[in-house]
Amino acid sequence: MIVKMKFLNIRGPQDDIDRVCDVYLSKYEMQLENAITELRTTDSLLPFVDVNPYKDLLNKAEQFVALITDDKAIMDVEPKSLDEITTLIRDVNHDYMTLNEQKEVQKKAKDEVQGKINTIEPFRSLDFDFHKVMNYKFMEVRFGRISVDNYDKLWKYLMDDLYGIFFEGTRTESYVYGCYFVANEDARKVDGIFNSLKFERIDINDEYAGTPEEALAALNLSLEEIAEKIDKYDKDIEDVINNHAAALKSARRRLSALSTNFDVRKLAARVETDGNQEYILVGWMTESDTEGFLSDVKDDKRVTVTVEDSRE
């Protein structure tokens, strides 16, 4: 079915464009055209260059709405003012950022503990006290790994003449993890031999008490405690969002409308008439929508509308 269209030229005070879009045009479908292009024969037409002030708020609202887990939350019936919406987004964002920062601190602590676990794990089978062996007065201990091939060479050719003792930990397909003990006076010589066999040192400090097995148990307990804190922050963040779910959904809807209305400027034109700054909007609307729109604005002295029939 062919729908008859009308071409509308809408104009009014420049500072009134948002109200017209929000109160009137938002109720109808209008195919906007570029006013400057359509009215190119008119002198002194300028584009709008304003930056959309609702974009950042809308992005935040969309971010928070995406985090809502309460499926039963419905939008507020009563529309909020822009000031109320701004306050809502600001307050929710403050609580969200505070909790998220605290969560990130715990995540960083978790990564640090996990790193320590990964470092110690290959030495789990060694049966000595970390703190004690690292504080021997007359002996040095070196932790690390050596390739399986070089480890075989170490045992075949050098172990009988080596002034040190090697204790094997975990063995993988490629490496043997472990540590060697050497007297202080022989440390340089033995270190040189291991370096020539590409022994990769792994730094382990003396903060751990007990055996590697006991140190790992303590670290894993710490990891569980941190994980519980992270879960608690996740729950607190979820509560902050869900407690404002209805208001956030309503805010997103309102901000989306305001942002869409503001972007009408991209196709509008500015013009000065008799010293007054005005906007001009042009575009197509169906006959039925045109009738409704004209009825709405007939008593509005700040809106001027001219209508043309469908162009051939």
Secondary structure, 3 states (H helix, E strand, C coil): CCCCEEEEEEEEEHHHHHHHHHHCHHHCCCEEECHHHHCCCCCCCEECCCCCCCHHHHHHHHHHHHCCCCCCCCCCCCCCCHHHHHHHHHHHHHHHHHHHHHHHHHHHHHHHHHHHHHHHHHHCCCCCCHHHHCCCCCEEEEEEEEEHHHHHHHHHHHCCCCCEEEEEEEECCCEEEEEEEEEHHHHHHHHHHHHHCCCEECCCCCCCCCCHHHHHHHHHHHHHHHHHHHHHHHHHHHHHHHHCHHHHHHHHHHHHHHHHHHHHHHHCEEEEECCEEEEEEEEEEEHHHHHHHHHHHCCCCCCEEEEEECCC
